[in-house]
Amino acid sequence: MKRSGAGTLGVEDVGRQVKLQGWVHRRRDHGGVIFLDLRDRSGVVQVVVRPADAPEAASNLAPARNEWVVEIEGAVAARAPEAVNPKVATGEIEVVAAAGRVLSPSAPLPFNVEGEVDATEETRLRYRYLDLRRPELQRNLVLRHEVTFDVLEYFHQQGFLHVETPILTRSTPEGARDYLVPSRVHKGSFYALPQSPQIFKQICMVAGLERYVQIARCFRDEDLRADRQPEFTQVDVEMSFPTEEDVFALIEGLFVRLFERRGITVERPFPRLTHAAARARYGTDKPDLRFGMAIADLGGGLAASGFRAFASALAEGGVVRGLRVPGAAGASRKEVDAWVELARRHGAAGALTLRRRDGESVFQVKDVLAAPEIEFLVAALGLEEGDLALIAAGPETTTSAALGALRLAAAARYERIPDDAWAFCWITDFPLVEWDEREQRFQAVNHPFTAPHPDDVSRLDSDPATVRSRGYDVVLNGYELGGGSIRIHDREMQQRCFALLGISAAEAQERFGFLLEALEFGAPPHGGIALGLDRIVMLLAGADSLRDVIAFPKTTSAADLMTGAPSGVEGAQLDELGLATTAADD
């Protein structure tokens, strides 16, 4: 008899003989009758085992407990009206067992796999195979599968080729450290796991493939955060002969498809903000546009202020900016102190308040601002009765970062962020490079292969910090979903950009010679984007962490608690590779 899915049965199956195989989700005994909720990937169905009708099955299943694997054969029957369970998809029927047996017993579980999880995350990751039995995680993996299928179907319909690029390649660091793989054949030499397929997808364009896509595994040995994994999956895309508009239209079409297939309406075209405008108005290049509370530039009305904090910031080329928090005039001293500390953690000297209540405007520091200056602040910030403003002064970078963090914290505190909203945007005109004080050289904001903006190329050598790139990011609800650019397709320009980054001609030839050579053989203009599949699925699933949408994730210390990776290896393996260890962490 062919196996049936537990969750697929319904009233239309009443009278049908079925075979079920799955896990005991829950067991109950009433008056000698055994009731098993049997679970498989498709769902749960109730099984009734009556010793009088099926004595062998009852005997075989007598020891079965939660999470034992069992096999049942029997007939689908309608439940009595009073026994119908409307909370379960199969609640109108049950399976009356004629035969049954235990396929595999289970040891006592370290935590429940239904309802609230009574275990730490470390325990859940140690027993990931049990954690993955939970319905919410299985739903997440089903969603991930469906999204991946939809992505590939969409790009197939758009004329893209799915091309697999190497996992074992050469080390060409792109900002993070590479994971290195020693070669047994070429002792002393190493492969690197790819941080991205960036160079290979560009070479695919030189090869004339024109439209490339890959569900690509990527590896970065970097200091991890809650939203990062050492290995991750990206939707990697590259096109020949595109403009930025072509890329935007393509990717917007993808997101409309992914979201609308899940009942979410997405409006296009997506709003666009330059990198400078995003930082000025929202304090970040990953703005959450589900709510307002934009940051206002206040320097224009305070240039002659007698308040030292404002005057000195402006005199030193900095900024004075602030944001309105609607309805927050009654914020407590403790709450304001927490906001000040948050601003300091982001590099600002602090934050000052301006409250509008009882018809008066009260600045936190008394007698330092003239009445016209306070009136200017009220007007510039749009303060109304009951509002509070948070104001910061200092260098643009730290002031923007601090106010961006305050904007998010205040919006969350006063419930200004709608849970059911989806706000996409494009961030454009990124700087091509930024100065690294520690390294005392320019670093690429995106990567070394991003083309400079054609209007700014004349300043590439004389004033590189002001040169914009042709890079762009797509952002959703404050999360960067992906980034890309129009690439450099000319060898001379690529060498100029390498030189700007302090990469000598000899080093460029050593690290990227194969790309430079490829650019000499008729390289078409090309560009693309890489989208974070893990994060897209996380947002669609409403999950709290990337770990909830990855089958076997690592911890924040890049450890796999289930397998014990990373681990030591036998000396014979090291000898074969021509390697030796020097020391190990205690």
Sequence and secondary structure as in RCSB ss.txt:
>XXXX:A:sequence
MKRSGAGTLGVEDVGRQVKLQGWVHRRRDHGGVIFLDLRDRSGVVQVVVRPADAPEAASNLAPARNEWVVEIEGA
VAARAPEAVNPKVATGEIEVVAAAGRVLSPSAPLPFNVEGEVDATEETRLRYRYLDLRRPELQRNLVLRHEVTFD
VLEYFHQQGFLHVETPILTRSTPEGARDYLVPSRVHKGSFYALPQSPQIFKQICMVAGLERYVQIARCFRDEDLR
ADRQPEFTQVDVEMSFPTEEDVFALIEGLFVRLFERRGITVERPFPRLTHAAARARYGTDKPDLRFGMAIADLGG
GLAASGFRAFASALAEGGVVRGLRVPGAAGASRKEVDAWVELARRHGAAGALTLRRRDGESVFQVKDVLAAPEIE
FLVAALGLEEGDLALIAAGPETTTSAALGALRLAAAARYERIPDDAWAFCWITDFPLVEWDEREQRFQAVNHPFT
APHPDDVSRLDSDPATVRSRGYDVVLNGYELGGGSIRIHDREMQQRCFALLGISAAEAQERFGFLLEALEFGAPP
HGGIALGLDRIVMLLAGADSLRDVIAFPKTTSAADLMTGAPSGVEGAQLDELGLATTAADD
>XXXX:A:secstr
  B  GGG  GGGTT EEEEEEEEEEEEEETTEEEEEEEETTEEEEEEE TTT HHHHHHHTT  TT EEEEEEE
EEE  GGG  TTSTTTTEEEEEEEEEEEE     SS SSSS  S HHHHHHTHHHHTTSHHHHHHHHHHHHHHHH
HHHHHHHTT EE    SSB     SSB  EEE SSSTT EEE  S SHHHHHHHHHTT  EEEEEEEEE B    
TT  SEEEEEEEEEES  HHHHHHHHHHHHHHHHHTTT    SS  EEEHHHHHHHHSSSS  TTS   EEE GG
G TT   HHHHHHHHTT EEEEEEETT TT  HHHHHHHHHHHHHTT S  EEEEEETTEEEESSTTSS HHHHH
HHHHHHT  TT EEEEEEE HHHHHHHHHHHHHHHHHHTT S TT   EEEEE  BSEEEETTTTEEEESS TTB
 B GGGGGGTTT GGG BBSEEEEEETTEEEEEEEEB   HHHHHHHHHHTT  HHHHHHHHHHHHHHTTTT   
EEEEEEEHHHHHHHHHT SSGGGGSSS   TTS BTTTTBS    HHHHHHHT        
